[in-house]
Each structure stands twice: as structure tokens, then as C-alpha cells.
Amino acid sequence: MMDSKRALEEAEGDFEKAIEILRKKGQKVAAKRADRDSVEGAVIAMVNGDHTKGVIVSLNCETDFVAKNNDFVALAKRLAEMGLESADKDALLNTQIDGISVAEKLSEQTGVIGEKIEIGNFQKIEAPFVNAYIHAGNKIGAVAALSSNVNGAEEVAKEVAMQVAAMNPIALNEDQVDSAVIEKELEIAKDQLRQEGKPENMVENIAKGKLNKFFKENTLIHQPFIKDGKTSVSDYVKSVNPDLKVVGFIRYSL
């Protein structure tokens, strides 16, 4: 209220000019806090009406107190909804909201709240059917993508998104695991086997077996389905429809 009073005095009672002064002040606050860490926030995972697009947007701030504020979470949800129609993070920042760009809105909110506010993450996925899941009080968001919109797809995609949120797979399958990760895992496995005294002519094959176990634990379609433990995610999906497949996912955690 005192900021508003001083702005009105400076603007000699001109409301529009006072608003401009306050906005400029917000930009000054944003500049002062630019080097602060915005490690808290709200992660929003959302899909469009026909479940063909999914997005994860995180609106970051400095403290958990602000992250739990209803208005802050509502703004994060608005940005995620806008993100469904944005090509990337830069496009979202340039989109208009309340008569100004999203980038200006975040600067304005930094001035209002007094904390650094920024979009920390933007990920998008498109597929024949997607569904989203938000976990742990807006701390983790996941979207799972399926090969087709069959009967039961909504529940399956939600279950797979929950799997992604909980188990944090590094890739969809072994073919999508980065070659550097594979080389590192093989190197670690071989070193362990040599330290155990395994013959050199056996090391290669045993290491490959350990690598297959790594794929089973860390790639989505091979992971044990968390609600069963005996069935892989791929087999769970096929149990609903034999032609149904998981074709992708996105995940973000604060």
C-alpha cells in the first residue's frame, strides 16, 4: 500500500502513470534478484482437450512459502495452459498475458512478491494419446505418450505417467540410452568383475548381462510396473490392448 501511495504521489494522482512507475519498480527488483537461486516453485503437467499434446512448465521462485501460494500456483497453471499452444520456452515468454508479455508479467510478479520468479522448465510432447500426472505437491510432473487412442488409453497413460514420476527412467528403451552412459556402465561392470577375479575371457559377456539388468531397471518399458512388480510396463500396456505401445514421455522434478 505504501508503494502504491508513493507511486501515486510521484505520478501526481495519475493512475496510469502510477501503474507504470510500479511496473518499472518491479523490473528494478527483478534485476536486483537476477543472481538469486529460484529452486522452489510449482511444476505443472497438463494436456489439451483431445489428449494429443502434453506440456510440463515449472514456475520457479525462491521459497517454498511462495510456491504454495494459491495465486502463484494459479499463475503456473495459466502458463502451462498457454504452453500447450507455444512452440518453446521463448515463444511462451513472448506470449501476451493480461495485456503484457509473459516475460514482463514475471518481472512484474517479482516486484510484487519480492522473489525471483522465472520459468525454469518447458517441455512438450505430442502423440496420438497423452496423459499427465503431478506428484508431491507440484514438485514432480510427468506426461506419458501412447501409440493410439484405444479404449482404456486414458487410464493406461495416467498409470504410465505415475510410473515415470516415481521411477525416473533415463530413457524409453535401450535404443534411446545415450551411448556415453552405456560405455560408462560397461566400464564400471568390467572393473567390478576384474576386482572380483573373474577370468578376462568371461568379463565381456558377464558385463553385457549386467548392462541388460541396467536397461531393465532404468528404461521405462522394461521397468517393473510399480503397481504389480512382476509385470513390465510394456506388458502392462499390452494387457489393455495388444497393439498399444508407450512411444515417449517427459518428466521434470524440482
BAFI-3210 file (N, C-alpha, C; in Angstrom, 3 decimals, decimal comma, padded with zeros to 6 digits):
// residues 254
n [1|2|3|4|5|6|7|8|9|10|11|12|13|14|15|16|17|18|19|20|21|22|23|24|25|26|27|28|29|30|31|32|33|34|35|36|37|38|39|40|41|42|43|44|45|46|47|48|49|50|51|52|53|54|55|56|57|58|59|60|61|62|63|64|65|66|67|68|69|70|71|72|73|74|75|76|77|78|79|80|81|82|83|84|85|86|87|88|89|90|91|92|93|94|95|96|97|98|99|100|101|102|103|104|105|106|107|108|109|110|111|112|113|114|115|116|117|118|119|120|121|122|123|124|125|126|127|128|129|130|131|132|133|134|135|136|137|138|139|140|141|142|143|144|145|146|147|148|149|150|151|152|153|154|155|156|157|158|159|160|161|162|163|164|165|166|167|168|169|170|171|172|173|174|175|176|177|178|179|180|181|182|183|184|185|186|187|188|189|190|191|192|193|194|195|196|197|198|199|200|201|202|203|204|205|206|207|208|209|210|211|212|213|214|215|216|217|218|219|220|221|222|223|224|225|226|227|228|229|230|231|232|233|234|235|236|237|238|239|240|241|242|243|244|245|246|247|248|249|250|251|252|253|254]
n.u [000,828|001,948|003,869|002,182|000,974|003,191|003,859|001,611|001,803|004,197|003,347|001,579|-001,132|-002,012|-003,328|-002,675|-000,031|001,086|000,823|002,576|004,958|005,118|005,375|007,830|009,368|009,083|010,544|013,038|013,404|013,450|015,810|017,668|017,444|018,313|020,517|019,878|018,961|016,377|014,967|012,742|009,183|006,413|005,505|003,840|002,034|000,287|-002,413|-003,927|-007,385|-008,119|-006,235|-003,816|-001,615|000,920|002,320|004,948|005,469|007,469|007,116|009,254|010,474|011,877|011,353|009,658|007,370|006,238|005,876|003,737|001,632|-001,665|-002,299|000,108|000,393|-001,855|-001,117|001,013|-000,394|-001,906|000,165|001,101|-001,111|-001,111|001,296|000,731|000,017|002,282|005,397|007,926|009,976|010,857|008,931|006,691|007,395|007,150|004,484|001,281|-000,143|-002,612|-002,433|000,275|003,596|004,508|007,067|007,319|005,281|006,268|008,410|007,009|005,617|007,774|008,441|006,119|005,963|008,528|010,428|012,629|011,145|010,628|010,399|011,359|011,474|010,508|008,813|007,584|005,312|003,949|001,508|-000,481|-002,049|-001,961|-001,312|-001,279|000,481|000,796|002,912|003,637|002,885|003,026|005,712|006,864|006,385|004,876|004,436|002,976|003,134|001,169|000,725|-001,743|-005,221|-006,979|-009,608|-009,545|-007,172|-006,791|-006,614|-004,421|-002,326|-002,211|-001,414|001,110|002,355|002,458|004,252|006,544|006,946|007,490|009,616|011,553|012,771|015,598|015,406|013,229|013,583|016,238|017,465|017,349|019,026|021,757|024,850|027,213|026,502|026,005|028,569|029,928|028,607|029,256|032,020|032,258|031,067|032,857|035,234|034,435|034,054|036,615|037,916|036,706|037,945|037,246|037,754|039,382|038,380|035,726|034,713|033,628|031,142|029,722|029,585|027,923|025,578|025,104|024,671|022,264|020,609|020,785|019,443|016,886|016,190|016,262|015,127|012,051|010,008|010,887|011,016|009,874|006,396|005,045|002,699|002,438|004,882|005,721|005,233|006,315|006,375|005,808|004,471|002,271|000,927|000,330|-001,448|-003,817|-004,366|-003,272|-001,933|-001,096|001,340|003,934|005,180|006,693|007,858|007,838|009,458|009,776|011,454|011,602]
n.v [-001,204|001,222|001,485|001,873|004,271|006,033|005,873|007,009|009,590|010,388|010,312|012,316|011,816|010,522|007,637|005,729|006,426|005,962|003,192|002,454|003,363|001,648|-000,795|-000,433|-000,304|-002,917|-004,199|-003,269|-004,530|-007,149|-007,146|-006,741|-009,131|-011,026|-012,710|-014,497|-017,780|-019,643|-022,085|-023,309|-023,804|-024,379|-027,223|-027,911|-030,240|-030,816|-031,531|-031,146|-030,735|-032,929|-034,760|-034,958|-033,403|-032,659|-030,913|-029,723|-027,322|-025,423|-023,076|-021,098|-020,065|-018,482|-019,413|-021,977|-021,127|-019,150|-020,775|-022,386|-020,691|-019,868|-018,102|-018,004|-020,679|-020,786|-019,004|-020,449|-022,590|-021,264|-020,478|-022,978|-023,880|-022,009|-022,760|-025,092|-024,259|-023,076|-022,996|-023,261|-022,432|-019,752|-018,757|-018,928|-017,059|-014,737|-014,579|-012,996|-011,940|-010,789|-008,303|-007,770|-009,091|-012,503|-012,611|-009,980|-010,072|-011,889|-010,437|-008,340|-009,733|-010,511|-008,063|-007,588|-009,790|-009,966|-011,867|-013,755|-014,683|-017,056|-018,922|-022,098|-024,530|-025,969|-028,264|-030,238|-032,531|-034,477|-036,780|-039,669|-040,187|-038,733|-038,393|-036,849|-036,431|-035,141|-034,897|-035,037|-032,478|-030,542|-030,794|-032,645|-033,439|-035,324|-036,632|-039,065|-040,778|-042,443|-044,932|-044,980|-043,962|-045,833|-047,853|-047,412|-046,068|-043,627|-044,198|-045,962|-044,315|-042,463|-044,105|-044,901|-042,431|-041,895|-043,898|-042,960|-040,579|-041,591|-043,494|-042,433|-042,972|-043,228|-043,296|-044,196|-046,785|-049,257|-048,486|-045,761|-044,873|-042,898|-043,212|-042,697|-043,146|-045,887|-046,889|-046,088|-047,578|-050,191|-050,098|-049,728|-052,102|-054,031|-053,376|-053,969|-056,730|-057,618|-056,947|-058,750|-060,967|-062,380|-064,369|-062,998|-063,698|-064,087|-061,761|-059,847|-060,960|-061,303|-058,668|-057,596|-058,843|-057,584|-055,054|-055,387|-055,807|-053,274|-051,806|-052,882|-051,910|-049,165|-048,177|-047,128|-048,874|-051,390|-051,445|-052,819|-052,758|-050,476|-050,962|-053,623|-055,183|-057,634|-057,578|-056,076|-052,618|-052,385|-054,850|-054,517|-052,417|-053,683|-055,560|-054,268|-053,520|-055,342|-054,122|-051,711|-049,259|-047,656|-044,599|-042,447|-040,025|-037,319|-035,671|-033,793|-032,601|-030,611]
n.w [000,000|000,759|-001,243|-003,422|-002,674|-002,678|-005,375|-006,566|-005,559|-006,780|-009,386|-009,404|-008,917|-011,196|-012,281|-014,311|-014,907|-012,423|-012,217|-014,224|-013,078|-010,863|-012,194|-013,430|-011,171|-010,344|-012,322|-011,647|-009,191|-010,100|-011,570|-009,531|-008,197|-009,894|-009,702|-007,781|-006,481|-007,814|-006,641|-005,680|-006,304|-008,606|-010,338|-013,231|-014,991|-017,936|-020,233|-023,522|-024,645|-026,336|-025,713|-027,179|-027,021|-024,689|-021,888|-019,777|-017,435|-015,323|-012,833|-011,228|-007,991|-005,039|-002,435|-000,517|000,709|-000,970|-003,208|-002,499|-002,469|-003,405|-005,534|-006,900|-007,766|-009,378|-011,398|-012,481|-013,569|-015,519|-017,223|-018,055|-019,472|-021,546|-022,599|-023,955|-026,438|-027,337|-029,083|-027,908|-025,013|-025,325|-027,079|-025,422|-023,430|-024,889|-025,389|-025,016|-021,946|-019,860|-021,145|-021,381|-022,098|-021,259|-020,176|-019,199|-017,350|-015,470|-014,507|-013,400|-011,373|-009,822|-008,731|-007,224|-005,434|-004,415|-004,767|-006,870|-009,833|-012,292|-015,396|-015,138|-016,447|-019,537|-021,341|-024,012|-025,580|-028,218|-029,377|-030,450|-028,177|-024,991|-021,463|-018,202|-015,043|-011,795|-009,041|-005,510|-004,288|-006,423|-007,154|-008,849|-012,223|-014,859|-018,156|-020,170|-023,282|-025,710|-028,343|-029,626|-029,468|-027,798|-026,324|-022,894|-022,868|-021,533|-018,765|-018,799|-019,791|-017,714|-015,586|-016,516|-016,621|-013,891|-013,176|-014,472|-013,043|-010,474|-010,777|-012,407|-015,119|-017,373|-020,081|-022,862|-023,969|-024,484|-026,842|-026,850|-024,902|-024,011|-025,712|-024,343|-021,705|-021,761|-022,388|-020,096|-018,083|-018,893|-018,580|-015,791|-014,907|-015,936|-014,579|-011,946|-012,150|-012,776|-010,422|-008,784|-009,581|-011,855|-014,808|-017,686|-020,200|-019,673|-018,780|-020,626|-021,569|-019,155|-018,308|-020,265|-019,552|-017,092|-018,071|-019,417|-017,240|-016,124|-018,117|-017,758|-015,275|-015,614|-017,996|-019,343|-020,579|-019,881|-017,151|-013,995|-013,489|-011,276|-009,805|-009,778|-010,001|-010,900|-013,534|-016,570|-017,635|-020,354|-020,847|-019,178|-020,502|-022,923|-021,985|-021,799|-024,411|-027,118|-029,231|-028,330|-027,433|-025,507|-026,479|-025,814|-023,328|-020,954|-018,230|-015,211|-012,351|-009,448]
ca.u [000,000|002,838|004,441|001,141|000,813|004,340|003,768|000,564|002,358|005,170|002,608|000,650|-002,513|-002,332|-003,320|-001,948|001,386|001,479|000,960|003,821|006,048|005,182|005,905|009,265|009,972|009,128|011,667|014,256|013,524|013,839|017,232|018,449|017,369|018,629|021,545|019,383|018,565|014,937|014,984|011,405|008,222|005,304|005,637|002,513|001,938|-001,062|-002,675|-005,035|-008,696|-008,212|-005,130|-002,791|-000,463|001,202|003,369|005,358|006,035|007,720|007,261|010,180|010,604|012,992|010,977|008,519|006,212|005,642|005,497|002,457|000,604|-002,682|-002,186|001,322|000,074|-002,816|-000,344|001,753|-001,359|-002,200|001,318|001,124|-002,183|-000,594|002,402|000,208|-000,052|003,563|006,374|009,027|010,005|010,954|007,619|005,815|007,780|006,710|003,024|000,606|-000,972|-003,089|-002,018|001,741|004,203|004,750|008,332|007,024|004,430|007,137|009,151|006,021|005,370|008,975|008,294|005,001|006,254|009,836|011,304|012,898|010,138|011,020|010,059|012,565|011,449|009,443|008,929|006,330|005,276|002,724|001,351|-001,897|-002,742|-001,089|-001,944|-000,315|000,403|001,572|003,184|004,351|002,607|003,540|007,180|007,248|005,370|005,213|003,461|003,256|002,544|000,832|000,700|-003,085|-006,300|-007,850|-010,408|-008,693|-005,911|-006,659|-006,121|-003,080|-001,376|-002,077|-000,613|002,485|002,883|002,784|005,481|007,621|007,184|008,034|010,805|012,531|013,569|016,523|015,040|012,082|014,100|017,699|017,941|017,381|020,013|022,940|025,975|028,202|026,015|026,228|030,013|030,308|028,086|030,073|033,337|032,105|030,804|034,104|036,156|033,952|034,294|038,062|038,249|036,186|038,807|036,661|038,670|039,215|037,559|034,321|034,341|032,804|029,772|029,065|029,327|026,741|024,443|024,875|024,115|020,848|019,929|020,717|018,349|015,622|015,897|016,325|014,368|010,639|009,181|011,394|010,912|008,719|005,260|005,051|001,502|002,460|006,207|006,062|004,969|006,993|005,468|005,394|003,479|001,052|000,250|-000,196|-002,564|-005,019|-004,570|-002,021|-001,257|-000,784|002,733|004,393|006,047|007,514|007,486|008,628|009,406|010,590|011,393|012,330]
ca.v [000,000|002,385|001,605|002,463|005,678|006,800|005,933|007,994|010,925|010,675|010,492|013,442|011,338|009,857|006,206|005,007|006,701|005,299|001,775|002,345|003,521|000,406|-001,840|-000,188|-000,698|-004,375|-004,565|-002,996|-005,609|-008,345|-007,021|-006,901|-010,509|-011,903|-013,692|-015,380|-019,108|-019,928|-023,553|-023,777|-023,455|-025,284|-027,948|-028,218|-031,105|-030,583|-031,977|-030,437|-031,384|-034,218|-035,617|-035,169|-032,578|-032,556|-029,945|-029,525|-025,992|-025,123|-021,667|-021,175|-018,944|-018,687|-020,079|-022,883|-020,347|-018,570|-021,871|-022,945|-019,658|-020,231|-017,244|-018,428|-021,949|-020,458|-018,420|-021,559|-023,348|-020,443|-020,544|-024,313|-023,903|-021,250|-023,531|-026,104|-023,647|-022,419|-023,900|-023,480|-021,513|-018,375|-018,393|-018,714|-015,791|-013,633|-014,608|-011,957|-012,305|-009,579|-007,107|-007,658|-010,390|-013,367|-012,168|-008,772|-010,499|-012,490|-009,318|-007,646|-010,552|-010,410|-006,825|-007,726|-010,809|-009,709|-013,009|-014,036|-015,549|-017,353|-020,241|-022,902|-025,679|-026,066|-029,458|-030,504|-033,790|-034,723|-038,194|-039,999|-040,015|-038,426|-038,027|-036,220|-036,696|-034,228|-035,607|-034,417|-031,061|-029,771|-030,860|-033,511|-033,575|-036,293|-036,882|-040,291|-040,769|-043,766|-045,053|-044,788|-043,641|-047,004|-047,948|-047,593|-045,329|-042,556|-044,781|-046,506|-043,199|-041,893|-045,055|-044,838|-041,137|-042,088|-044,703|-042,053|-039,672|-042,318|-044,301|-041,585|-043,694|-042,358|-043,342|-045,049|-048,147|-049,308|-047,804|-044,322|-044,554|-042,242|-044,143|-042,415|-043,816|-047,328|-047,139|-045,921|-048,723|-051,355|-049,917|-049,969|-053,533|-054,773|-053,119|-054,725|-058,165|-057,872|-056,882|-059,994|-062,051|-063,138|-064,524|-061,948|-064,187|-064,089|-060,404|-059,170|-061,491|-061,013|-057,222|-057,378|-059,252|-056,509|-053,935|-055,707|-055,551|-051,810|-051,386|-053,306|-051,058|-047,733|-047,746|-047,155|-050,017|-052,618|-051,376|-053,475|-051,867|-050,234|-051,472|-055,080|-055,632|-058,844|-057,285|-054,883|-051,560|-052,760|-055,928|-053,937|-051,668|-054,665|-056,288|-053,477|-053,672|-055,947|-053,254|-050,429|-049,092|-046,363|-044,051|-041,355|-039,425|-036,209|-035,615|-032,748|-032,550|-029,504]
ca.w [000,000|000,796|-002,579|-004,268|-002,257|-003,173|-006,835|-006,897|-005,267|-007,826|-010,642|-009,185|-008,955|-012,467|-012,007|-015,348|-014,731|-011,175|-012,545|-014,978|-012,103|-010,089|-013,070|-013,581|-009,899|-010,374|-013,177|-010,881|-008,216|-010,846|-011,912|-008,299|-007,717|-011,024|-009,362|-006,727|-006,930|-007,721|-006,602|-005,314|-007,333|-008,915|-011,608|-013,755|-016,167|-018,438|-021,603|-024,156|-024,535|-027,009|-025,235|-028,209|-026,656|-023,261|-021,589|-018,387|-017,191|-013,911|-012,461|-010,099|-007,058|-004,113|-001,180|-000,524|001,147|-002,179|-004,112|-002,063|-002,545|-004,397|-006,718|-007,608|-008,438|-010,436|-012,499|-013,097|-014,376|-016,697|-018,117|-018,654|-020,473|-022,686|-023,140|-024,876|-027,767|-027,612|-029,687|-026,979|-023,871|-025,812|-027,615|-024,276|-022,782|-025,737|-025,495|-024,237|-020,791|-019,172|-021,861|-021,446|-022,401|-020,096|-019,585|-018,417|-016,228|-014,459|-013,925|-012,566|-010,187|-008,996|-007,962|-006,273|-004,416|-003,815|-005,010|-008,273|-010,440|-013,666|-015,926|-015,019|-017,342|-020,534|-022,175|-024,712|-026,320|-028,983|-029,727|-030,622|-026,888|-023,858|-020,195|-017,299|-013,608|-010,950|-007,786|-004,379|-004,099|-007,571|-007,207|-009,962|-013,254|-015,907|-019,219|-020,915|-024,622|-026,231|-029,803|-030,174|-028,536|-027,725|-025,112|-021,722|-023,037|-020,542|-017,511|-019,037|-019,885|-016,371|-014,801|-017,005|-016,167|-012,472|-013,182|-014,864|-011,921|-009,319|-011,039|-013,107|-016,126|-018,110|-021,499|-023,154|-024,134|-024,559|-028,048|-026,611|-023,868|-024,568|-025,871|-023,296|-020,493|-021,968|-022,273|-018,689|-017,338|-019,250|-017,964|-014,356|-014,728|-016,212|-013,464|-010,792|-012,410|-012,667|-008,995|-008,199|-010,037|-012,970|-015,950|-018,702|-021,310|-019,242|-018,361|-021,642|-021,577|-017,876|-018,312|-021,101|-018,729|-016,131|-018,829|-019,646|-015,962|-016,026|-019,000|-017,156|-014,117|-015,893|-019,168|-018,960|-020,987|-019,264|-015,689|-013,386|-013,271|-009,829|-009,137|-009,881|-009,603|-011,643|-014,941|-017,074|-018,100|-021,707|-020,766|-018,597|-021,565|-023,877|-021,369|-022,070|-025,849|-027,602|-030,202|-027,693|-027,017|-024,996|-027,526|-025,307|-022,047|-020,432|-016,763|-014,596|-010,895|-008,838]
c.u [000,863|003,517|003,453|000,966|001,953|004,308|002,731|001,048|003,339|004,479|001,596|-000,797|-002,924|-002,192|-002,496|-000,441|001,914|001,693|002,270|005,036|006,234|005,753|007,405|010,012|010,100|010,288|012,990|014,497|014,001|015,327|018,104|018,508|017,772|019,641|021,118|018,985|017,070|014,755|013,662|010,449|007,119|005,532|004,232|002,635|000,484|-001,190|-003,836|-006,299|-008,788|-007,024|-004,101|-001,536|-000,316|002,350|003,694|006,015|006,281|007,885|008,065|010,205|011,714|012,619|009,745|007,242|005,485|005,121|004,133|001,320|-000,372|-002,576|-000,974|001,049|-000,897|-002,109|000,429|000,840|-001,744|-001,066|001,413|000,069|-001,763|000,531|001,961|000,153|001,237|004,574|007,493|008,970|010,054|009,617|006,634|006,113|007,310|005,198|002,403|-000,246|-001,336|-002,542|-000,521|002,314|004,381|006,036|008,122|006,181|005,273|007,970|008,249|005,781|006,576|008,915|007,223|005,373|007,568|010,782|011,520|011,876|010,544|010,479|011,341|012,630|010,279|009,724|007,568|006,434|003,931|002,692|-000,136|-002,706|-001,723|-001,927|-000,861|-000,553|001,304|001,689|003,819|004,152|003,221|005,066|007,684|006,087|005,826|004,077|003,902|002,494|002,348|000,674|-000,676|-004,097|-007,306|-008,683|-009,492|-007,403|-005,718|-006,086|-004,692|-002,039|-001,154|-001,203|000,864|003,135|003,257|004,074|006,685|007,974|007,906|009,409|011,876|013,389|014,464|016,198|013,832|012,504|015,615|018,262|018,066|018,330|021,255|024,127|027,043|027,806|026,275|027,702|030,475|029,853|028,887|031,442|033,295|031,928|032,079|035,110|035,757|034,267|035,771|038,504|037,763|036,992|038,246|037,675|038,353|038,315|036,070|033,790|033,357|031,346|029,018|028,708|028,095|025,467|024,086|024,256|022,623|020,026|019,760|019,575|016,995|015,209|015,690|015,631|012,889|009,926|009,627|011,275|009,740|007,625|005,044|003,826|001,429|003,795|006,672|005,942|005,758|005,954|004,935|004,304|002,177|000,246|-000,390|-001,369|-003,889|-005,391|-003,256|-001,242|-000,790|000,677|002,939|005,391|006,910|007,050|008,343|008,439|010,241|010,364|012,160|013,548]
c.v [001,254|002,601|002,281|003,951|006,536|006,936|006,959|009,417|011,337|010,981|011,629|013,015|010,633|008,339|005,417|005,192|006,006|003,802|001,540|002,447|002,234|-000,738|-001,686|-000,574|-002,214|-004,867|-004,321|-004,091|-006,876|-008,312|-007,252|-008,361|-011,521|-012,986|-014,631|-016,728|-019,314|-021,439|-024,154|-023,440|-024,480|-025,895|-028,359|-029,059|-031,060|-031,117|-031,175|-031,287|-032,747|-035,141|-035,937|-034,337|-032,573|-031,598|-029,994|-028,158|-025,856|-023,623|-021,651|-019,891|-019,299|-019,492|-020,958|-022,159|-019,749|-019,669|-022,453|-021,942|-019,971|-019,410|-017,633|-019,707|-021,697|-019,858|-019,519|-022,378|-022,577|-020,535|-021,912|-024,436|-023,149|-022,011|-024,611|-025,580|-022,921|-023,430|-024,245|-022,420|-020,052|-017,881|-018,110|-017,378|-014,580|-013,576|-013,555|-012,558|-011,023|-008,303|-006,873|-009,030|-011,197|-012,950|-010,935|-009,110|-011,090|-011,421|-008,536|-008,406|-010,596|-009,166|-006,925|-008,633|-010,546|-010,882|-013,161|-015,055|-015,788|-018,717|-021,066|-024,042|-025,574|-027,293|-029,744|-031,820|-033,910|-036,183|-038,472|-039,902|-039,761|-038,173|-037,615|-036,629|-035,711|-034,860|-034,673|-032,906|-030,168|-029,745|-031,696|-033,587|-034,557|-036,388|-038,134|-040,273|-042,195|-043,741|-044,829|-044,517|-044,791|-046,945|-048,244|-046,801|-044,278|-043,077|-045,297|-045,395|-042,550|-042,783|-044,996|-043,519|-041,196|-042,886|-043,814|-041,123|-040,377|-042,921|-043,587|-042,352|-042,737|-042,321|-044,250|-046,513|-048,094|-048,563|-046,297|-043,915|-043,983|-043,214|-043,939|-043,097|-045,313|-047,679|-047,055|-047,118|-049,990|-051,293|-050,210|-051,459|-054,358|-054,598|-053,920|-056,211|-058,517|-057,859|-058,131|-061,210|-062,894|-063,216|-063,512|-062,403|-064,257|-062,688|-059,747|-059,633|-061,188|-059,524|-056,895|-057,776|-058,187|-055,289|-054,161|-055,486|-054,050|-051,282|-051,709|-052,377|-049,590|-047,261|-048,057|-048,455|-051,324|-052,608|-052,214|-052,449|-051,709|-050,787|-053,001|-055,629|-056,863|-058,627|-056,060|-053,856|-051,901|-053,825|-055,428|-053,223|-052,624|-055,454|-055,564|-053,573|-054,186|-055,084|-051,933|-050,402|-047,728|-045,820|-042,878|-040,878|-038,185|-036,160|-034,447|-032,758|-031,339|-030,041]
c.w [000,000|-000,554|-003,521|-003,959|-002,812|-004,699|-007,280|-006,640|-006,361|-009,153|-010,557|-009,418|-010,230|-012,281|-013,026|-015,197|-013,474|-011,405|-013,291|-014,056|-011,294|-010,921|-013,263|-012,310|-009,829|-011,206|-012,477|-009,854|-008,904|-011,175|-010,688|-007,851|-008,790|-010,677|-008,238|-007,320|-006,735|-007,782|-006,131|-006,459|-007,487|-010,292|-012,050|-015,018|-016,632|-019,860|-022,178|-024,128|-025,191|-026,714|-026,329|-027,953|-025,142|-023,032|-020,102|-018,303|-015,698|-013,753|-011,169|-009,280|-006,065|-002,872|-001,350|-000,120|-000,049|-003,094|-003,771|-002,116|-003,681|-005,676|-007,563|-008,398|-009,592|-011,649|-013,229|-014,006|-015,638|-017,717|-018,793|-019,744|-021,736|-023,376|-024,109|-026,308|-028,138|-028,127|-028,716|-025,872|-024,321|-026,354|-026,484|-023,611|-023,577|-025,930|-024,580|-023,114|-020,048|-019,812|-021,942|-021,790|-021,114|-019,397|-018,711|-017,193|-015,105|-013,761|-012,975|-011,266|-009,259|-008,132|-006,901|-005,111|-003,695|-003,906|-006,505|-008,789|-011,891|-014,093|-015,932|-016,015|-018,302|-021,382|-022,791|-025,467|-027,022|-029,405|-029,949|-029,329|-025,786|-022,607|-019,209|-015,854|-012,878|-009,568|-006,750|-004,297|-005,157|-007,633|-008,378|-010,945|-014,306|-016,907|-019,963|-022,225|-025,124|-027,745|-030,413|-029,067|-028,543|-026,449|-023,918|-021,774|-021,957|-019,227|-017,668|-019,051|-018,529|-015,495|-015,216|-016,598|-014,692|-012,327|-013,475|-013,707|-010,777|-009,587|-011,862|-014,114|-016,911|-019,602|-021,669|-023,247|-024,303|-025,769|-027,851|-025,479|-024,536|-024,600|-024,795|-021,984|-020,595|-021,786|-020,816|-017,862|-017,627|-018,586|-016,468|-014,090|-014,921|-015,075|-012,228|-010,952|-012,290|-011,211|-008,265|-008,649|-011,156|-014,117|-017,050|-019,846|-020,965|-018,970|-019,334|-021,578|-020,283|-017,803|-019,146|-020,346|-017,698|-016,824|-019,101|-018,381|-015,743|-016,891|-018,376|-016,018|-014,487|-017,165|-018,946|-019,324|-020,346|-017,736|-015,173|-013,114|-011,765|-009,096|-009,183|-009,377|-010,359|-013,151|-015,376|-017,513|-019,487|-021,688|-020,151|-019,681|-022,564|-023,306|-021,574|-023,544|-026,452|-028,597|-029,597|-027,221|-026,368|-026,009|-027,047|-023,945|-021,812|-018,926|-016,283|-013,093|-010,402|-008,107]
res [m|m|d|s|k|r|a|l|e|e|a|e|g|d|f|e|k|a|i|e|i|l|r|k|k|g|q|k|v|a|a|k|r|a|d|r|d|s|v|e|g|a|v|i|a|m|v|n|g|d|h|t|k|g|v|i|v|s|l|n|c|e|t|d|f|v|a|k|n|n|d|f|v|a|l|a|k|r|l|a|e|m|g|l|e|s|a|d|k|d|a|l|l|n|t|q|i|d|g|i|s|v|a|e|k|l|s|e|q|t|g|v|i|g|e|k|i|e|i|g|n|f|q|k|i|e|a|p|f|v|n|a|y|i|h|a|g|n|k|i|g|a|v|a|a|l|s|s|n|v|n|g|a|e|e|v|a|k|e|v|a|m|q|v|a|a|m|n|p|i|a|l|n|e|d|q|v|d|s|a|v|i|e|k|e|l|e|i|a|k|d|q|l|r|q|e|g|k|p|e|n|m|v|e|n|i|a|k|g|k|l|n|k|f|f|k|e|n|t|l|i|h|q|p|f|i|k|d|g|k|t|s|v|s|d|y|v|k|s|v|n|p|d|l|k|v|v|g|f|i|r|y|s|l]
***
